[in-house]
């Protein structure tokens, strides 16, 4: 029995397990734990593919299993998180949106949070059959999108800015984020891959520098850095593509 062949798939299942634990944490209101579990899932998502290539055991089963695990951790979880964020605003008696006529008309809005889940599902299915995304991405990867969504409650609970909190507790802002998130997951925007297939500086210089910069930004700015990092990721990719096109 070749044990090495099964190690990457076992790690993928740990990704799935992390996603399931994140769902439970959200239901219990432990959003910080949910964030940690999603980060763990993304960590496992990196290592399953890396080890599959390292052990030369990459195959179609691993590809499909990876997408199924990501669907839960980076699709269902952020959709559920957005649903709960909408619900929390509507159930907050101190909110300006509570028990107003507008509140009753907006009763269906929380369910729109699951547009993120639907868009993630479509993005993952398309990724599996899109030969253009072998070494790069087209559209925002689901792990990056999940981090943005999961960072929202963390920003709400860890900063003292009334202006920032008033923005993040606004249902219209959450609706805008939901729609933008669903769009950019499947937008025809080429993005450089953040997955490092081998630790080679010459080949992955941009990825390594970006990851180091992202870590420094997080340590300095905290959770506010996460959406800024993802926005920077998209902008750097767009600028890089234009420079390559002009060359």
Biotite code that builds the C-alpha atoms (Angstrom):
import biotite.structure as struc

atoms = struc.array([
    struc.Atom([0.000, 0.000, 0.000], chain_id="A", res_id=1, res_name="UNK", atom_name="CA", element="C"),
    struc.Atom([1.399, 3.377, -1.073], chain_id="A", res_id=2, res_name="UNK", atom_name="CA", element="C"),
    struc.Atom([0.731, 5.596, 1.949], chain_id="A", res_id=3, res_name="UNK", atom_name="CA", element="C"),
    struc.Atom([2.163, 8.676, 0.223], chain_id="A", res_id=4, res_name="UNK", atom_name="CA", element="C"),
    struc.Atom([-0.610, 8.498, -2.371], chain_id="A", res_id=5, res_name="UNK", atom_name="CA", element="C"),
    struc.Atom([-3.264, 9.082, 0.291], chain_id="A", res_id=6, res_name="UNK", atom_name="CA", element="C"),
    struc.Atom([-1.557, 11.830, 2.317], chain_id="A", res_id=7, res_name="UNK", atom_name="CA", element="C"),
    struc.Atom([-2.639, 14.751, 0.059], chain_id="A", res_id=8, res_name="UNK", atom_name="CA", element="C"),
    struc.Atom([-6.256, 13.533, 0.038], chain_id="A", res_id=9, res_name="UNK", atom_name="CA", element="C"),
    struc.Atom([-6.241, 13.202, 3.827], chain_id="A", res_id=10, res_name="UNK", atom_name="CA", element="C"),
    struc.Atom([-5.032, 16.792, 4.086], chain_id="A", res_id=11, res_name="UNK", atom_name="CA", element="C"),
    struc.Atom([-7.820, 17.839, 1.711], chain_id="A", res_id=12, res_name="UNK", atom_name="CA", element="C"),
    struc.Atom([-10.308, 16.171, 4.052], chain_id="A", res_id=13, res_name="UNK", atom_name="CA", element="C"),
    struc.Atom([-8.823, 18.220, 6.900], chain_id="A", res_id=14, res_name="UNK", atom_name="CA", element="C"),
    struc.Atom([-9.705, 21.278, 4.821], chain_id="A", res_id=15, res_name="UNK", atom_name="CA", element="C"),
    struc.Atom([-13.283, 20.008, 4.633], chain_id="A", res_id=16, res_name="UNK", atom_name="CA", element="C"),
    struc.Atom([-13.322, 19.283, 8.381], chain_id="A", res_id=17, res_name="UNK", atom_name="CA", element="C"),
    struc.Atom([-12.132, 22.827, 9.083], chain_id="A", res_id=18, res_name="UNK", atom_name="CA", element="C"),
    struc.Atom([-14.997, 24.156, 6.965], chain_id="A", res_id=19, res_name="UNK", atom_name="CA", element="C"),
    struc.Atom([-17.542, 22.093, 8.882], chain_id="A", res_id=20, res_name="UNK", atom_name="CA", element="C"),
    struc.Atom([-16.161, 23.351, 12.191], chain_id="A", res_id=21, res_name="UNK", atom_name="CA", element="C"),
    struc.Atom([-16.372, 26.920, 10.864], chain_id="A", res_id=22, res_name="UNK", atom_name="CA", element="C"),
    struc.Atom([-20.078, 26.397, 10.111], chain_id="A", res_id=23, res_name="UNK", atom_name="CA", element="C"),
    struc.Atom([-20.688, 25.165, 13.661], chain_id="A", res_id=24, res_name="UNK", atom_name="CA", element="C"),
    struc.Atom([-18.747, 28.138, 15.057], chain_id="A", res_id=25, res_name="UNK", atom_name="CA", element="C"),
    struc.Atom([-20.882, 30.592, 13.051], chain_id="A", res_id=26, res_name="UNK", atom_name="CA", element="C"),
    struc.Atom([-24.094, 29.012, 14.323], chain_id="A", res_id=27, res_name="UNK", atom_name="CA", element="C"),
    struc.Atom([-22.797, 29.409, 17.881], chain_id="A", res_id=28, res_name="UNK", atom_name="CA", element="C"),
    struc.Atom([-21.781, 33.024, 17.269], chain_id="A", res_id=29, res_name="UNK", atom_name="CA", element="C"),
    struc.Atom([-18.054, 32.326, 17.604], chain_id="A", res_id=30, res_name="UNK", atom_name="CA", element="C"),
    struc.Atom([-16.975, 34.313, 14.544], chain_id="A", res_id=31, res_name="UNK", atom_name="CA", element="C"),
    struc.Atom([-13.347, 34.486, 15.632], chain_id="A", res_id=32, res_name="UNK", atom_name="CA", element="C"),
    struc.Atom([-13.190, 30.693, 15.752], chain_id="A", res_id=33, res_name="UNK", atom_name="CA", element="C"),
    struc.Atom([-14.911, 30.498, 12.366], chain_id="A", res_id=34, res_name="UNK", atom_name="CA", element="C"),
    struc.Atom([-12.232, 32.794, 10.947], chain_id="A", res_id=35, res_name="UNK", atom_name="CA", element="C"),
    struc.Atom([-9.479, 30.595, 12.388], chain_id="A", res_id=36, res_name="UNK", atom_name="CA", element="C"),
    struc.Atom([-11.051, 27.433, 10.957], chain_id="A", res_id=37, res_name="UNK", atom_name="CA", element="C"),
    struc.Atom([-11.303, 29.010, 7.500], chain_id="A", res_id=38, res_name="UNK", atom_name="CA", element="C"),
    struc.Atom([-7.635, 30.011, 7.716], chain_id="A", res_id=39, res_name="UNK", atom_name="CA", element="C"),
    struc.Atom([-6.783, 26.434, 8.701], chain_id="A", res_id=40, res_name="UNK", atom_name="CA", element="C"),
    struc.Atom([-8.775, 25.133, 5.745], chain_id="A", res_id=41, res_name="UNK", atom_name="CA", element="C"),
    struc.Atom([-6.896, 27.443, 3.369], chain_id="A", res_id=42, res_name="UNK", atom_name="CA", element="C"),
    struc.Atom([-3.621, 26.293, 4.943], chain_id="A", res_id=43, res_name="UNK", atom_name="CA", element="C"),
    struc.Atom([-4.544, 22.669, 4.247], chain_id="A", res_id=44, res_name="UNK", atom_name="CA", element="C"),
    struc.Atom([-5.674, 23.668, 0.743], chain_id="A", res_id=45, res_name="UNK", atom_name="CA", element="C"),
    struc.Atom([-2.148, 24.875, -0.006], chain_id="A", res_id=46, res_name="UNK", atom_name="CA", element="C"),
    struc.Atom([-0.379, 21.829, 1.367], chain_id="A", res_id=47, res_name="UNK", atom_name="CA", element="C"),
    struc.Atom([-2.541, 19.142, -0.238], chain_id="A", res_id=48, res_name="UNK", atom_name="CA", element="C"),
    struc.Atom([-1.647, 20.317, -3.737], chain_id="A", res_id=49, res_name="UNK", atom_name="CA", element="C"),
    struc.Atom([1.980, 20.970, -2.821], chain_id="A", res_id=50, res_name="UNK", atom_name="CA", element="C"),
    struc.Atom([2.455, 17.468, -1.395], chain_id="A", res_id=51, res_name="UNK", atom_name="CA", element="C"),
    struc.Atom([0.575, 15.856, -4.285], chain_id="A", res_id=52, res_name="UNK", atom_name="CA", element="C"),
    struc.Atom([3.100, 17.396, -6.669], chain_id="A", res_id=53, res_name="UNK", atom_name="CA", element="C"),
    struc.Atom([6.009, 16.659, -4.331], chain_id="A", res_id=54, res_name="UNK", atom_name="CA", element="C"),
    struc.Atom([5.090, 12.973, -4.071], chain_id="A", res_id=55, res_name="UNK", atom_name="CA", element="C"),
    struc.Atom([4.127, 12.848, -7.754], chain_id="A", res_id=56, res_name="UNK", atom_name="CA", element="C"),
    struc.Atom([0.664, 11.491, -6.890], chain_id="A", res_id=57, res_name="UNK", atom_name="CA", element="C"),
    struc.Atom([-1.491, 14.275, -8.337], chain_id="A", res_id=58, res_name="UNK", atom_name="CA", element="C"),
    struc.Atom([-4.580, 12.896, -10.044], chain_id="A", res_id=59, res_name="UNK", atom_name="CA", element="C"),
    struc.Atom([-8.216, 13.573, -10.967], chain_id="A", res_id=60, res_name="UNK", atom_name="CA", element="C"),
    struc.Atom([-9.517, 12.328, -7.603], chain_id="A", res_id=61, res_name="UNK", atom_name="CA", element="C"),
    struc.Atom([-7.439, 14.891, -5.741], chain_id="A", res_id=62, res_name="UNK", atom_name="CA", element="C"),
    struc.Atom([-8.589, 17.672, -8.076], chain_id="A", res_id=63, res_name="UNK", atom_name="CA", element="C"),
    struc.Atom([-12.275, 16.906, -7.525], chain_id="A", res_id=64, res_name="UNK", atom_name="CA", element="C"),
    struc.Atom([-11.849, 16.339, -3.788], chain_id="A", res_id=65, res_name="UNK", atom_name="CA", element="C"),
    struc.Atom([-10.027, 19.651, -3.475], chain_id="A", res_id=66, res_name="UNK", atom_name="CA", element="C"),
    struc.Atom([-12.878, 21.554, -5.123], chain_id="A", res_id=67, res_name="UNK", atom_name="CA", element="C"),
    struc.Atom([-15.506, 19.804, -2.991], chain_id="A", res_id=68, res_name="UNK", atom_name="CA", element="C"),
    struc.Atom([-13.628, 20.720, 0.194], chain_id="A", res_id=69, res_name="UNK", atom_name="CA", element="C"),
    struc.Atom([-13.154, 24.309, -0.998], chain_id="A", res_id=70, res_name="UNK", atom_name="CA", element="C"),
    struc.Atom([-16.858, 24.499, -1.789], chain_id="A", res_id=71, res_name="UNK", atom_name="CA", element="C"),
    struc.Atom([-17.612, 24.060, 1.915], chain_id="A", res_id=72, res_name="UNK", atom_name="CA", element="C"),
    struc.Atom([-14.750, 26.022, 3.474], chain_id="A", res_id=73, res_name="UNK", atom_name="CA", element="C"),
    struc.Atom([-14.589, 28.847, 0.924], chain_id="A", res_id=74, res_name="UNK", atom_name="CA", element="C"),
    struc.Atom([-18.124, 28.717, -0.495], chain_id="A", res_id=75, res_name="UNK", atom_name="CA", element="C"),
    struc.Atom([-20.725, 27.668, 2.056], chain_id="A", res_id=76, res_name="UNK", atom_name="CA", element="C"),
    struc.Atom([-18.966, 29.263, 5.041], chain_id="A", res_id=77, res_name="UNK", atom_name="CA", element="C"),
    struc.Atom([-18.602, 32.831, 3.644], chain_id="A", res_id=78, res_name="UNK", atom_name="CA", element="C"),
    struc.Atom([-22.154, 32.700, 2.262], chain_id="A", res_id=79, res_name="UNK", atom_name="CA", element="C"),
    struc.Atom([-23.460, 31.680, 5.676], chain_id="A", res_id=80, res_name="UNK", atom_name="CA", element="C"),
    struc.Atom([-21.332, 34.353, 7.331], chain_id="A", res_id=81, res_name="UNK", atom_name="CA", element="C"),
    struc.Atom([-22.825, 37.059, 5.125], chain_id="A", res_id=82, res_name="UNK", atom_name="CA", element="C"),
    struc.Atom([-26.334, 35.727, 5.821], chain_id="A", res_id=83, res_name="UNK", atom_name="CA", element="C"),
    struc.Atom([-25.682, 35.966, 9.570], chain_id="A", res_id=84, res_name="UNK", atom_name="CA", element="C"),
    struc.Atom([-24.196, 39.472, 9.271], chain_id="A", res_id=85, res_name="UNK", atom_name="CA", element="C"),
    struc.Atom([-27.397, 40.655, 7.575], chain_id="A", res_id=86, res_name="UNK", atom_name="CA", element="C"),
    struc.Atom([-29.471, 38.907, 10.248], chain_id="A", res_id=87, res_name="UNK", atom_name="CA", element="C"),
    struc.Atom([-27.475, 40.512, 13.042], chain_id="A", res_id=88, res_name="UNK", atom_name="CA", element="C"),
    struc.Atom([-28.188, 43.992, 11.671], chain_id="A", res_id=89, res_name="UNK", atom_name="CA", element="C"),
    struc.Atom([-31.903, 43.299, 11.351], chain_id="A", res_id=90, res_name="UNK", atom_name="CA", element="C"),
    struc.Atom([-32.077, 41.805, 14.828], chain_id="A", res_id=91, res_name="UNK", atom_name="CA", element="C"),
    struc.Atom([-30.193, 44.660, 16.494], chain_id="A", res_id=92, res_name="UNK", atom_name="CA", element="C"),
    struc.Atom([-32.680, 46.855, 18.356], chain_id="A", res_id=93, res_name="UNK", atom_name="CA", element="C"),
    struc.Atom([-30.137, 49.718, 18.343], chain_id="A", res_id=94, res_name="UNK", atom_name="CA", element="C"),
    struc.Atom([-29.813, 49.656, 14.557], chain_id="A", res_id=95, res_name="UNK", atom_name="CA", element="C"),
    struc.Atom([-31.473, 52.446, 12.589], chain_id="A", res_id=96, res_name="UNK", atom_name="CA", element="C"),
    struc.Atom([-32.869, 49.698, 10.344], chain_id="A", res_id=97, res_name="UNK", atom_name="CA", element="C"),
    struc.Atom([-34.653, 47.888, 13.181], chain_id="A", res_id=98, res_name="UNK", atom_name="CA", element="C"),
    struc.Atom([-38.485, 47.808, 13.163], chain_id="A", res_id=99, res_name="UNK", atom_name="CA", element="C"),
    struc.Atom([-38.817, 50.332, 10.368], chain_id="A", res_id=100, res_name="UNK", atom_name="CA", element="C"),
    struc.Atom([-40.941, 49.950, 7.280], chain_id="A", res_id=101, res_name="UNK", atom_name="CA", element="C"),
    struc.Atom([-37.722, 49.456, 5.352], chain_id="A", res_id=102, res_name="UNK", atom_name="CA", element="C"),
    struc.Atom([-36.789, 46.618, 7.699], chain_id="A", res_id=103, res_name="UNK", atom_name="CA", element="C"),
    struc.Atom([-39.847, 44.585, 6.746], chain_id="A", res_id=104, res_name="UNK", atom_name="CA", element="C"),
    struc.Atom([-39.238, 45.075, 3.028], chain_id="A", res_id=105, res_name="UNK", atom_name="CA", element="C"),
    struc.Atom([-35.662, 43.900, 3.517], chain_id="A", res_id=106, res_name="UNK", atom_name="CA", element="C"),
    struc.Atom([-36.626, 40.620, 5.185], chain_id="A", res_id=107, res_name="UNK", atom_name="CA", element="C"),
    struc.Atom([-35.446, 38.610, 2.188], chain_id="A", res_id=108, res_name="UNK", atom_name="CA", element="C"),
    struc.Atom([-32.094, 40.376, 1.860], chain_id="A", res_id=109, res_name="UNK", atom_name="CA", element="C"),
    struc.Atom([-30.065, 38.110, 4.217], chain_id="A", res_id=110, res_name="UNK", atom_name="CA", element="C"),
    struc.Atom([-30.659, 35.198, 1.862], chain_id="A", res_id=111, res_name="UNK", atom_name="CA", element="C"),
    struc.Atom([-28.819, 37.126, -0.850], chain_id="A", res_id=112, res_name="UNK", atom_name="CA", element="C"),
    struc.Atom([-25.666, 36.403, 1.142], chain_id="A", res_id=113, res_name="UNK", atom_name="CA", element="C"),
    struc.Atom([-25.776, 32.919, -0.346], chain_id="A", res_id=114, res_name="UNK", atom_name="CA", element="C"),
    struc.Atom([-25.096, 34.428, -3.773], chain_id="A", res_id=115, res_name="UNK", atom_name="CA", element="C"),
    struc.Atom([-21.494, 34.142, -2.620], chain_id="A", res_id=116, res_name="UNK", atom_name="CA", element="C"),
    struc.Atom([-21.964, 30.393, -2.191], chain_id="A", res_id=117, res_name="UNK", atom_name="CA", element="C"),
    struc.Atom([-23.563, 30.020, -5.629], chain_id="A", res_id=118, res_name="UNK", atom_name="CA", element="C"),
    struc.Atom([-20.859, 32.112, -7.307], chain_id="A", res_id=119, res_name="UNK", atom_name="CA", element="C"),
    struc.Atom([-18.146, 30.129, -5.501], chain_id="A", res_id=120, res_name="UNK", atom_name="CA", element="C"),
    struc.Atom([-19.653, 26.854, -6.703], chain_id="A", res_id=121, res_name="UNK", atom_name="CA", element="C"),
    struc.Atom([-19.689, 28.074, -10.303], chain_id="A", res_id=122, res_name="UNK", atom_name="CA", element="C"),
    struc.Atom([-16.143, 29.397, -9.987], chain_id="A", res_id=123, res_name="UNK", atom_name="CA", element="C"),
    struc.Atom([-14.797, 26.089, -8.624], chain_id="A", res_id=124, res_name="UNK", atom_name="CA", element="C"),
    struc.Atom([-16.545, 24.038, -11.309], chain_id="A", res_id=125, res_name="UNK", atom_name="CA", element="C"),
    struc.Atom([-15.216, 26.332, -14.035], chain_id="A", res_id=126, res_name="UNK", atom_name="CA", element="C"),
    struc.Atom([-11.708, 26.188, -12.574], chain_id="A", res_id=127, res_name="UNK", atom_name="CA", element="C"),
    struc.Atom([-11.616, 22.392, -12.897], chain_id="A", res_id=128, res_name="UNK", atom_name="CA", element="C"),
    struc.Atom([-12.197, 22.476, -16.657], chain_id="A", res_id=129, res_name="UNK", atom_name="CA", element="C"),
    struc.Atom([-10.537, 25.784, -17.586], chain_id="A", res_id=130, res_name="UNK", atom_name="CA", element="C"),
    struc.Atom([-7.114, 25.018, -19.081], chain_id="A", res_id=131, res_name="UNK", atom_name="CA", element="C"),
    struc.Atom([-6.225, 28.730, -18.902], chain_id="A", res_id=132, res_name="UNK", atom_name="CA", element="C"),
    struc.Atom([-5.972, 28.513, -15.103], chain_id="A", res_id=133, res_name="UNK", atom_name="CA", element="C"),
    struc.Atom([-3.160, 25.982, -14.851], chain_id="A", res_id=134, res_name="UNK", atom_name="CA", element="C"),
    struc.Atom([-0.494, 28.453, -13.695], chain_id="A", res_id=135, res_name="UNK", atom_name="CA", element="C"),
    struc.Atom([-2.621, 31.528, -12.973], chain_id="A", res_id=136, res_name="UNK", atom_name="CA", element="C"),
    struc.Atom([-6.192, 32.462, -12.081], chain_id="A", res_id=137, res_name="UNK", atom_name="CA", element="C"),
    struc.Atom([-9.027, 34.093, -13.962], chain_id="A", res_id=138, res_name="UNK", atom_name="CA", element="C"),
    struc.Atom([-11.299, 35.682, -11.402], chain_id="A", res_id=139, res_name="UNK", atom_name="CA", element="C"),
    struc.Atom([-10.667, 35.907, -7.679], chain_id="A", res_id=140, res_name="UNK", atom_name="CA", element="C"),
    struc.Atom([-9.839, 32.513, -6.083], chain_id="A", res_id=141, res_name="UNK", atom_name="CA", element="C"),
    struc.Atom([-12.409, 31.318, -3.544], chain_id="A", res_id=142, res_name="UNK", atom_name="CA", element="C"),
    struc.Atom([-9.918, 31.244, -0.611], chain_id="A", res_id=143, res_name="UNK", atom_name="CA", element="C"),
    struc.Atom([-9.068, 34.931, -1.129], chain_id="A", res_id=144, res_name="UNK", atom_name="CA", element="C"),
    struc.Atom([-12.747, 35.822, -1.364], chain_id="A", res_id=145, res_name="UNK", atom_name="CA", element="C"),
    struc.Atom([-13.543, 33.792, 1.757], chain_id="A", res_id=146, res_name="UNK", atom_name="CA", element="C"),
    struc.Atom([-10.883, 35.665, 3.735], chain_id="A", res_id=147, res_name="UNK", atom_name="CA", element="C"),
    struc.Atom([-12.426, 39.006, 2.778], chain_id="A", res_id=148, res_name="UNK", atom_name="CA", element="C"),
    struc.Atom([-15.912, 37.951, 3.891], chain_id="A", res_id=149, res_name="UNK", atom_name="CA", element="C"),
    struc.Atom([-14.698, 36.301, 7.094], chain_id="A", res_id=150, res_name="UNK", atom_name="CA", element="C"),
    struc.Atom([-12.672, 39.401, 7.982], chain_id="A", res_id=151, res_name="UNK", atom_name="CA", element="C"),
    struc.Atom([-15.799, 41.593, 8.168], chain_id="A", res_id=152, res_name="UNK", atom_name="CA", element="C"),
    struc.Atom([-16.989, 40.482, 11.645], chain_id="A", res_id=153, res_name="UNK", atom_name="CA", element="C"),
    struc.Atom([-13.386, 40.491, 12.852], chain_id="A", res_id=154, res_name="UNK", atom_name="CA", element="C"),
    struc.Atom([-12.995, 44.120, 11.742], chain_id="A", res_id=155, res_name="UNK", atom_name="CA", element="C"),
    struc.Atom([-16.322, 44.982, 13.388], chain_id="A", res_id=156, res_name="UNK", atom_name="CA", element="C"),
    struc.Atom([-15.292, 43.534, 16.737], chain_id="A", res_id=157, res_name="UNK", atom_name="CA", element="C"),
    struc.Atom([-11.629, 44.562, 16.879], chain_id="A", res_id=158, res_name="UNK", atom_name="CA", element="C"),
    struc.Atom([-11.641, 48.235, 15.902], chain_id="A", res_id=159, res_name="UNK", atom_name="CA", element="C"),
    struc.Atom([-12.893, 51.358, 17.689], chain_id="A", res_id=160, res_name="UNK", atom_name="CA", element="C"),
    struc.Atom([-13.623, 53.459, 14.614], chain_id="A", res_id=161, res_name="UNK", atom_name="CA", element="C"),
    struc.Atom([-17.245, 54.592, 14.658], chain_id="A", res_id=162, res_name="UNK", atom_name="CA", element="C"),
    struc.Atom([-17.017, 55.566, 10.996], chain_id="A", res_id=163, res_name="UNK", atom_name="CA", element="C"),
    struc.Atom([-15.727, 52.156, 9.925], chain_id="A", res_id=164, res_name="UNK", atom_name="CA", element="C"),
    struc.Atom([-18.270, 50.305, 12.046], chain_id="A", res_id=165, res_name="UNK", atom_name="CA", element="C"),
    struc.Atom([-21.124, 52.439, 10.712], chain_id="A", res_id=166, res_name="UNK", atom_name="CA", element="C"),
    struc.Atom([-20.049, 51.411, 7.213], chain_id="A", res_id=167, res_name="UNK", atom_name="CA", element="C"),
    struc.Atom([-19.738, 47.701, 7.983], chain_id="A", res_id=168, res_name="UNK", atom_name="CA", element="C"),
    struc.Atom([-23.035, 47.628, 9.906], chain_id="A", res_id=169, res_name="UNK", atom_name="CA", element="C"),
    struc.Atom([-24.880, 49.112, 6.927], chain_id="A", res_id=170, res_name="UNK", atom_name="CA", element="C"),
    struc.Atom([-26.967, 46.491, 5.048], chain_id="A", res_id=171, res_name="UNK", atom_name="CA", element="C"),
    struc.Atom([-26.479, 48.352, 1.769], chain_id="A", res_id=172, res_name="UNK", atom_name="CA", element="C"),
    struc.Atom([-22.710, 48.091, 2.155], chain_id="A", res_id=173, res_name="UNK", atom_name="CA", element="C"),
    struc.Atom([-23.000, 44.368, 2.887], chain_id="A", res_id=174, res_name="UNK", atom_name="CA", element="C"),
    struc.Atom([-25.240, 43.975, -0.158], chain_id="A", res_id=175, res_name="UNK", atom_name="CA", element="C"),
    struc.Atom([-22.681, 45.791, -2.309], chain_id="A", res_id=176, res_name="UNK", atom_name="CA", element="C"),
    struc.Atom([-19.899, 43.538, -0.974], chain_id="A", res_id=177, res_name="UNK", atom_name="CA", element="C"),
    struc.Atom([-22.044, 40.469, -1.698], chain_id="A", res_id=178, res_name="UNK", atom_name="CA", element="C"),
    struc.Atom([-22.706, 41.479, -5.298], chain_id="A", res_id=179, res_name="UNK", atom_name="CA", element="C"),
    struc.Atom([-19.105, 42.574, -5.928], chain_id="A", res_id=180, res_name="UNK", atom_name="CA", element="C"),
    struc.Atom([-17.796, 39.367, -4.370], chain_id="A", res_id=181, res_name="UNK", atom_name="CA", element="C"),
    struc.Atom([-20.076, 37.196, -6.510], chain_id="A", res_id=182, res_name="UNK", atom_name="CA", element="C"),
    struc.Atom([-19.048, 39.071, -9.642], chain_id="A", res_id=183, res_name="UNK", atom_name="CA", element="C"),
    struc.Atom([-15.293, 39.154, -9.139], chain_id="A", res_id=184, res_name="UNK", atom_name="CA", element="C"),
    struc.Atom([-15.149, 35.416, -8.416], chain_id="A", res_id=185, res_name="UNK", atom_name="CA", element="C"),
    struc.Atom([-16.110, 34.753, -12.028], chain_id="A", res_id=186, res_name="UNK", atom_name="CA", element="C"),
    struc.Atom([-14.905, 37.922, -13.748], chain_id="A", res_id=187, res_name="UNK", atom_name="CA", element="C"),
    struc.Atom([-12.585, 37.488, -16.729], chain_id="A", res_id=188, res_name="UNK", atom_name="CA", element="C"),
    struc.Atom([-9.722, 39.168, -14.874], chain_id="A", res_id=189, res_name="UNK", atom_name="CA", element="C"),
    struc.Atom([-6.358, 37.356, -15.110], chain_id="A", res_id=190, res_name="UNK", atom_name="CA", element="C"),
    struc.Atom([-4.664, 37.179, -11.694], chain_id="A", res_id=191, res_name="UNK", atom_name="CA", element="C"),
    struc.Atom([-1.268, 35.762, -10.827], chain_id="A", res_id=192, res_name="UNK", atom_name="CA", element="C"),
    struc.Atom([-1.383, 32.559, -8.807], chain_id="A", res_id=193, res_name="UNK", atom_name="CA", element="C"),
    struc.Atom([-0.503, 32.793, -5.129], chain_id="A", res_id=194, res_name="UNK", atom_name="CA", element="C"),
    struc.Atom([0.229, 29.068, -4.949], chain_id="A", res_id=195, res_name="UNK", atom_name="CA", element="C"),
    struc.Atom([3.949, 28.361, -4.764], chain_id="A", res_id=196, res_name="UNK", atom_name="CA", element="C"),
    struc.Atom([4.530, 24.974, -6.373], chain_id="A", res_id=197, res_name="UNK", atom_name="CA", element="C"),
    struc.Atom([8.215, 24.912, -5.456], chain_id="A", res_id=198, res_name="UNK", atom_name="CA", element="C"),
    struc.Atom([10.324, 27.122, -3.226], chain_id="A", res_id=199, res_name="UNK", atom_name="CA", element="C"),
    struc.Atom([12.265, 28.848, -6.010], chain_id="A", res_id=200, res_name="UNK", atom_name="CA", element="C"),
    struc.Atom([12.979, 32.571, -5.633], chain_id="A", res_id=201, res_name="UNK", atom_name="CA", element="C"),
    struc.Atom([13.608, 33.230, -9.330], chain_id="A", res_id=202, res_name="UNK", atom_name="CA", element="C"),
    struc.Atom([10.301, 31.677, -10.412], chain_id="A", res_id=203, res_name="UNK", atom_name="CA", element="C"),
    struc.Atom([8.054, 32.883, -7.591], chain_id="A", res_id=204, res_name="UNK", atom_name="CA", element="C"),
    struc.Atom([9.632, 36.219, -6.662], chain_id="A", res_id=205, res_name="UNK", atom_name="CA", element="C"),
    struc.Atom([6.374, 38.172, -7.110], chain_id="A", res_id=206, res_name="UNK", atom_name="CA", element="C"),
    struc.Atom([4.365, 35.694, -5.028], chain_id="A", res_id=207, res_name="UNK", atom_name="CA", element="C"),
    struc.Atom([6.919, 35.572, -2.217], chain_id="A", res_id=208, res_name="UNK", atom_name="CA", element="C"),
    struc.Atom([7.255, 39.367, -2.030], chain_id="A", res_id=209, res_name="UNK", atom_name="CA", element="C"),
    struc.Atom([3.489, 39.780, -2.081], chain_id="A", res_id=210, res_name="UNK", atom_name="CA", element="C"),
    struc.Atom([3.000, 37.228, 0.713], chain_id="A", res_id=211, res_name="UNK", atom_name="CA", element="C"),
    struc.Atom([5.701, 38.877, 2.847], chain_id="A", res_id=212, res_name="UNK", atom_name="CA", element="C"),
    struc.Atom([4.125, 42.292, 2.267], chain_id="A", res_id=213, res_name="UNK", atom_name="CA", element="C"),
    struc.Atom([0.719, 40.873, 3.149], chain_id="A", res_id=214, res_name="UNK", atom_name="CA", element="C"),
    struc.Atom([1.981, 39.459, 6.444], chain_id="A", res_id=215, res_name="UNK", atom_name="CA", element="C"),
    struc.Atom([3.628, 42.769, 7.358], chain_id="A", res_id=216, res_name="UNK", atom_name="CA", element="C"),
    struc.Atom([0.418, 44.637, 6.519], chain_id="A", res_id=217, res_name="UNK", atom_name="CA", element="C"),
    struc.Atom([-1.600, 42.284, 8.710], chain_id="A", res_id=218, res_name="UNK", atom_name="CA", element="C"),
    struc.Atom([0.740, 42.722, 11.679], chain_id="A", res_id=219, res_name="UNK", atom_name="CA", element="C"),
    struc.Atom([0.569, 46.516, 11.308], chain_id="A", res_id=220, res_name="UNK", atom_name="CA", element="C"),
    struc.Atom([-3.111, 47.063, 10.446], chain_id="A", res_id=221, res_name="UNK", atom_name="CA", element="C"),
    struc.Atom([-4.761, 43.944, 11.830], chain_id="A", res_id=222, res_name="UNK", atom_name="CA", element="C"),
    struc.Atom([-7.888, 42.550, 10.177], chain_id="A", res_id=223, res_name="UNK", atom_name="CA", element="C"),
    struc.Atom([-8.450, 45.772, 8.220], chain_id="A", res_id=224, res_name="UNK", atom_name="CA", element="C"),
    struc.Atom([-5.447, 44.728, 6.143], chain_id="A", res_id=225, res_name="UNK", atom_name="CA", element="C"),
    struc.Atom([-7.199, 41.656, 4.708], chain_id="A", res_id=226, res_name="UNK", atom_name="CA", element="C"),
    struc.Atom([-9.583, 43.390, 2.265], chain_id="A", res_id=227, res_name="UNK", atom_name="CA", element="C"),
    struc.Atom([-6.811, 45.881, 1.428], chain_id="A", res_id=228, res_name="UNK", atom_name="CA", element="C"),
    struc.Atom([-4.467, 42.996, 0.610], chain_id="A", res_id=229, res_name="UNK", atom_name="CA", element="C"),
    struc.Atom([-7.011, 41.373, -1.711], chain_id="A", res_id=230, res_name="UNK", atom_name="CA", element="C"),
    struc.Atom([-7.713, 44.687, -3.451], chain_id="A", res_id=231, res_name="UNK", atom_name="CA", element="C"),
    struc.Atom([-3.944, 45.137, -3.884], chain_id="A", res_id=232, res_name="UNK", atom_name="CA", element="C"),
    struc.Atom([-3.709, 41.598, -5.274], chain_id="A", res_id=233, res_name="UNK", atom_name="CA", element="C"),
    struc.Atom([-6.253, 42.406, -7.981], chain_id="A", res_id=234, res_name="UNK", atom_name="CA", element="C"),
    struc.Atom([-4.673, 45.790, -8.785], chain_id="A", res_id=235, res_name="UNK", atom_name="CA", element="C"),
    struc.Atom([-1.129, 44.392, -8.970], chain_id="A", res_id=236, res_name="UNK", atom_name="CA", element="C"),
    struc.Atom([-2.345, 41.642, -11.308], chain_id="A", res_id=237, res_name="UNK", atom_name="CA", element="C"),
    struc.Atom([-4.169, 44.107, -13.573], chain_id="A", res_id=238, res_name="UNK", atom_name="CA", element="C"),
    struc.Atom([-1.173, 46.482, -13.729], chain_id="A", res_id=239, res_name="UNK", atom_name="CA", element="C"),
    struc.Atom([1.218, 43.579, -14.329], chain_id="A", res_id=240, res_name="UNK", atom_name="CA", element="C"),
    struc.Atom([-0.949, 42.266, -17.169], chain_id="A", res_id=241, res_name="UNK", atom_name="CA", element="C"),
    struc.Atom([-1.054, 45.696, -18.825], chain_id="A", res_id=242, res_name="UNK", atom_name="CA", element="C"),
    struc.Atom([2.732, 46.066, -18.562], chain_id="A", res_id=243, res_name="UNK", atom_name="CA", element="C"),
    struc.Atom([3.228, 42.637, -20.128], chain_id="A", res_id=244, res_name="UNK", atom_name="CA", element="C"),
    struc.Atom([0.774, 43.487, -22.913], chain_id="A", res_id=245, res_name="UNK", atom_name="CA", element="C"),
    struc.Atom([2.667, 46.705, -23.727], chain_id="A", res_id=246, res_name="UNK", atom_name="CA", element="C"),
    struc.Atom([6.076, 44.997, -23.687], chain_id="A", res_id=247, res_name="UNK", atom_name="CA", element="C"),
])
